[in-house]
Amino acid sequence: MIKAAKTTFHSVCNTLLLQELVILIARIAHLRAQEPIILSTTDSEPEPDVVIARNRDDNYLASHPESADILLVIEVSDSTLKYDQRTKLSLYAEAGITNYWIFNLGMKIQ
């Protein structure tokens, strides 16, 4: 699978989102950015923009988070909204991930 290049706007929004989440999440969960997760229903390991996963003693050294570990998946979307709404939503839902947010960056602030 070829990844779509991220725009500067996408990168800045993702960074700002992460900065806010670090403050909110603190030490109650793992905050992961663009790191693989394991979907039990497929052979793929997508790399969502942001994942909030349960704390684990090994800090996920033994394996990437699996569906049961994931509290929230967030995709930041500026050019991939339909793909995020259809394909990714279906993949995550089939894997049992119940909390999935899409930050739609369709309207840029000048």
N, C-alpha and C positions, 0 to 999 in steps of 0.2 A: 504494500500500500504506500503510495506517495503522499507525503504530507503537504498540505497547502502552506505556502509561505505566510508567515504572520506579518501583518502590517505593523508599522510603528504604533498606530492607534491601539491595536489589539494588545501589543506588548505593554504599553503604558497602562492601559486599563487593568490588565492582568496583574501587573506589579502593584498598582494602587489597591486592588482587591486583596492581594496577599498581605500587604502592610496592615490593612484593617483587620483581617482575620487573625493575624499573629496576636494582635492585642486582645481580641475576643476569645480566642481558643486557649491562649496561654499554655498551661500544662494539662488541660483536661482531655486533649486528644492530639493525634498526629496531624499536622498540616503538611500535605505533599503537593508539590507543584510540578506538573508535566512529568510525572513518574509513572511507571507501569502499574496496572492492577490486573489481577487474575480473574477472568470471567469463567466460571465453571461450565457454562453452556457452550463455549466456543474455544477454539485454540488460540484466539487472539489475546493480546495483552495491550489494550488501548492505553494511551497516556493522556488522561483528561487534563485540562488546564489546572484544576484544583481538586483535591480529594481531602476530605476530613475523615480520618480513620480512627477507630478505637485505639487507645493506648495498648501497647503490648510490651512485655518485659524485654524482648529481644530487639525492640525498635525496628522490626521487620527485616532483620538480618537473615533470618531463615527463609523468608519468601516475601514476595510482594503481597500487599493486602488482597484478600479475597472478598467476595461479595458480602459475607457475614461480618467482615471487619469494617465495612464502609458505612459511614454515617451520612455522607453527602458527597455527590459528584457535581462539580460545576464546570460548565463549558462557557468560555467567553467567545461570542460569535459576532464576527463582522461580515464575513463573506460566506460562511458555511451554515447559515441558519436552517435551511431546509434539511441538510444532512444531519445536523444536530437534533432537529425536531423529529426526524423520521428514523434514520438508521441507528444513530447512537441511542436515542430513547428506547427503541425496540431492543437493542443489545443489552442495555442496562436493566430494563424491565424483565427480560427473559432470565437474566442472571440473578434476579431477586433484589436488585438495588431499587429501593422505593423512594429515595430522595435524590432528585436530579433537577438542578437549576440551570437555566440558560440565561446568560447576560447578553441580551441582544444589543449590539452596538450599532444598529442600523442607522441611527441618527447621530451624526458627528457634531460636536460643539465646536464652533469656529472661534 
